[in-house]
Amino acid sequence: MFTLTSRRFFRLFLAILSAFSLIGLWGSPYDLRAFDSAPKPLELTQASLNAPIEPVFSPEGPTMLEDQNLLLVAPYSGPLTAFGLESKRGAEMALKAWGAGFNLEQADEEERVETQIPNLKDVKVALGHFSEKSLARNAPYYIHYQIPVLLPYLENPEVASLNENFFQLMPDFGTQGRRLAQEILTQKKKPNQVVILVGPERPQRLLADAFATALAKGLTLPASGQSKTSKRIGALPSKVKVHRLEIDTLGGLAELKDLKGGSQDIVLLALPLSLALEAGPILAESKFSKARFLAGSALGLRELGAEYNALKLSLSLCLPVVPAPKSAAYNTFARRYEYYAKSSPTWPAVLAYDATTMAIKAASLGNVKEYLLEPDRPHQGLTTSYVFNKGAPTQIFKVSADSLSFLP
């Protein structure tokens, strides 16, 4: 507590109080969970994240640990629990392999991180976050304590510009949409028609918009690997009709009956997971049952893959990593993972392993920020290389009975 002795201090107090209320951080450690039961969304902008904050610790005060601390923030409750558990396994595998002298702290992103980690200011690197809402709740603390954050899963294209210490590994929604369009544009045999099923949320619209724009205008692939020049891919022929259906509920699928369907059709599932699951049986009974279904990484769950596989629907996902059987590093990891987890490694586990390995290397070199801030530096992972804030090269993963084990 402090005493207000002048208007100047009073105005300062009101400004700080307003900032706290805006970002949902006002209150004692005991009250935060009550406020968090229905948190208000926070727009991820530089202005909103620069609001001043005060440290929040447990009653015992901050804990000082000898070893260097890494923090994994993942969903351990709710619909994305499978992602969180696989991320935990991947991070723990990296720690076993490379993390001598490091501790891995863990927090459920469904609750405020600072209430779960009393020694937050001692964290060298934070890993994780699957949702914009979760990052928005905790970003002010990362900024306040200047904690670098590796974001293996977050697909928000604006995140990297919010703070110089935020590093995105996941290809964003637009990149995924363009990669899925490339899959169509590079096929010798073009589809008869393309149907885009678009859900109500922003991520699905970003994916669908990038996909549709690429089909209509074509793509320019940047120079990479042995190719020293960019490559132009033409747009979809005008005779191929592209239909966009806004799907808020299953009732929106009724419009499919007005379209012709066949085995040469393409259907983009830019839908939330729950709606994509509910749509499966309807699509299997529709005229599009023989079509090829495409989706982004947000639908890369075994639950959806198993359902569509059982319904004999052809499904391909755009993922940042896929199994690489010819890679000795991946084979070694896969054997150790299967021994440790009693199951095959999944793509979130691979991303967590790669991100944790990079965090350990950065912290071991003594200057985390200098290592992570180097622009355009490729970081080799188990199955692919990453360039921070540009993501890993997106890859197409065809779901089958044999490949289901790669999905969480």
Secondary structure, DSSP 8 states (H G I E B T S, - for coil): -----SHHHHHHHHHHHHHHHHHT--S-TTTHHHHHTS-------HHHHT--------TT-----SSEEEEEEE--SSTTHHHHHHHHHHHHHHHHHH-TTEEEEEEETTS-HHHH-TTGGGEEEEEE--SHHHHHHHHHHHHHTT--EEESS---TTGGGT-TTEEE-S--HHHHHHHHHHHHHT-SS--SEEEEEE-SSHHHHHHHHHHHHHHHH-EEE--BTTB-S-EEE----TTSEEEEEE-SSGGGGGGGGGS---TT-EEEEES-HHHHHHHHHHHHTSTTTTSEEEE-GGG--HHHHHHHHHTT-EEEEEES----TT-HHHHHHHHHHHHHHSS---HHHHHHHHHHHHHHHHHHTS-HHHHHH-TT-EEE-SSSEEETTTB---EEEE--TTTGGG--
